[in-house]
Amino acid sequence: MVVVNVHLSGDLETFVNGYINRGRAATKAEVIRQGILMLMSQQYEDISDDPEMEKMLLEEKSGKRKFKFLGKVSNAKDLLK
């Protein structure tokens, strides 16, 4: 696990504190993790116009499937390994 310190001020801090106060997260770190996961899922959605890919993404969102980052891919043949 990597520890990252993030300075939040103004509207960002107000938003994070409100999010916690409404019971949507327990800690500031959890809010940040949720935000990163949302960004990741948006990235997946942006590339999906294939019905099979859409099904996989919905499974990932619902927790039925977990994607793993395997590292940088330099060409398409590496994806087939």
Phi, psi and omega in degrees: 000139178256134177263127181234131174263128181238127177270119178247137177220164174058231185299325180295314179295318179300316180298311182299314179297318178296320179299317178291316181297330178278000176082016181276345177204157182267329184221166176296322179299321178295321177298315180297316178299317178299319178297318179294318178297323177295318177298319179296316181291327175297320180298318178295319181296324182297334183262002188259105165232013177260126182302323180292320177295319179300318178299316179298319180294321177295322176295321178294317180297322183278353179091001179285339181224144177236120177280148179239133176280119184261357181112181181293143177244126183268337177206167186297329180299329179295334180289337184271358180291000000 
